[in-house]
Amino acid sequence: MNFQPVIGIEIHVELKTDSKMFSRGPVTFGLMPNTQTVHYDFGFPGVMPIVNKRAVEFGIQVAKALNMNISRTLYFDRKNYFYSDLPKGYQITQQDHPIGYDGYLEIEIDGETKHIGIERAHLEEDTAKQIHFGDMTLVDYNRAGTPLIEIVSKPELRTGEEAAKYVEGIREIVTYLGVSDGKMEEGNLRCDVNISLMPYGSKVFGTKVEIKNLNSIANVKAALDYEISRQAEILLSGGVIEQETRRYDETKKQTVLMRKKTNAVDYKYFREPNIKPIDLSEGFINKVVASMQKLPNEYRSELKKLKLSSYEIEELIRNKNFVTYYISVVNSGCKDPKLLWNYLMVDVLSYLNKNEITLEDLKFSSKSLGTLINMITDKKINSKQAKEILEKMVESGKGPEELQKELGLEQVNDVGELQAIVDSVLKENQQSIDDYHAGKDRALGYIVGQVMKASHGKANPAMAKEMILKVIDK
């Protein structure tokens, strides 16, 4: 390719507060339209804004997590424009003095770390939601006034993959902080991206195109990959890129024109007259920062010390609940973190998915899972018995030691008892012994399997294998 993509991203994050940004209206999702509202949400005459303290605290935490400078005074501004989803005719935002500014996020691309600059993060109120039916549009005001923090990157992203990693990094941070659910499918986190191309070696940016409302991380990458190809084809054929707004059509796998842009919109910003500047004391900011929940990279460092692979760590990190659950099991005294990962991320996760439930719905405690892993490690049960016990644990909630007795799954570790079983099996399988001596490795596995069968699955397989080899290797 002859061109260098230049990409910037605006991410709108809905904050997980109980009430709205400037009113006591409740923050909810999925309820009957226009039932979660107060007078302020409809822009009735005389309504006055009151700043949500919790939203400010969340804004400070996001700014800190993104290595930003935190403003010591809160200012709010009016952004004036008319649209059907904006009943007041203006939006209260932070134009000139964002709560956070000049930060960065680190992403990893091909094993290398890259800093992506972040210009600003500002607090504002969300608009109402438009619902389109053919040639008719309905407006649901439940969302109107929901607290948002908008995070604006510097134009330092260069590929669709980098952009996807950046959005995923932001999503991780806001969900781990607990300030947002980060569910793009529910609109908790929404992305607008700006993309232009410039010749390699040039420092002059090209004409940018905006892609609105990308609703998944996969679509961020797909939309940018398509748009880079589209713009390059136009430029290489001697055409000109026009400033416009597009959307991504998942069915067509391409961006589609929404509207042309001729001039920049003048929103006539001015200071919000009904909210005085609010000074934030150092004590208040320090207290908010001290209350922050652990960030993803802190968990990554903790998991690395447990000797998990990069793949295992990233699979856990995908879901904060799994990370905290996993660490709680380790801290309960689990002796084998690698084995624990296998049981949690394979067996337990499979059960959760099959039954459409969460970790919180499990009947047994996290400590019980640690006890089960220790029973395997201490050779009190084998892996087959462990899976049988785990199946009963998820059904009954009983502990593994209790179930081991109920199911009669005590592993045979007694040397004399196990030797008798081994001798009996070897006596009846001379052909397998001959096959082993002839270099057929499978024969040994077959003999071990016969010992397990003869012991009704109770034999310690490692001990059985060792005893078998002592006899047949003579």
HELIX and SHEET records of a PDB file:
HELIX    1   1 HIS A   39  PHE A   42  5                                   4    
HELIX    2   2 LYS A   53  ALA A   65  1                                  13    
HELIX    3   3 GLY A  160  LEU A  177  1                                  18    
HELIX    4   4 MET A  184  GLU A  186  5                                   3    
HELIX    5   5 ILE A  217  LEU A  236  1                                  20    
HELIX    6   6 GLU A  282  ALA A  290  1                                   9    
HELIX    7   7 PRO A  296  LYS A  304  1                                   9    
HELIX    8   8 SER A  310  ILE A  317  1                                   8    
HELIX    9   9 LYS A  320  ASN A  331  1                                  12    
HELIX   10  10 PRO A  337  ASN A  342  1                                   6    
HELIX   11  11 TYR A  343  VAL A  348  3                                   6    
HELIX   12  12 LEU A  349  ASN A  355  1                                   7    
HELIX   13  13 LEU A  359  ASP A  361  5                                   3    
HELIX   14  14 SER A  366  THR A  377  1                                  12    
HELIX   15  15 SER A  383  SER A  396  1                                  14    
HELIX   16  16 PRO A  400  GLU A  406  1                                   7    
HELIX   17  17 VAL A  415  GLU A  428  1                                  14    
HELIX   18  18 GLN A  430  HIS A  437  1                                   8    
HELIX   19  19 ARG A  442  ALA A  454  1                                  13    
HELIX   20  20 PRO A  461  ILE A  472  1                                  12    
SHEET    1   A 9 ASN A  69  ILE A  70  0                                        
SHEET    2   A 9 GLY A 100  ILE A 109 -1                                        
SHEET    3   A 9 GLU A 112  GLU A 125 -1                                        
SHEET    4   A 9 PRO A 147  SER A 153 -1                                        
SHEET    5   A 9 PHE A   3  GLU A  14 -1                                        
SHEET    6   A 9 LEU A 189  PRO A 199 -1                                        
SHEET    7   A 9 VAL A 209  LEU A 214 -1                                        
SHEET    8   A 9 GLU A 244  ASP A 249  1                                        
SHEET    9   A 9 GLN A 254  LYS A 260 -1                                        
SHEET    1   B 2 THR A  73  LEU A  74  0                                        
SHEET    2   B 2 ILE A 278  ASP A 279 -1                                        
SHEET    1   C 3 TYR A  90  THR A  93  0                                        
SHEET    2   C 3 ASP A  77  ASN A  80 -1                                        
SHEET    3   C 3 PHE A 270  ARG A 271 -1                                        
SHEET    1   D 2 LYS A 129  PHE A 133  0                                        
SHEET    2   D 2 MET A 136  ASP A 140 -1                                        
END                                                                             
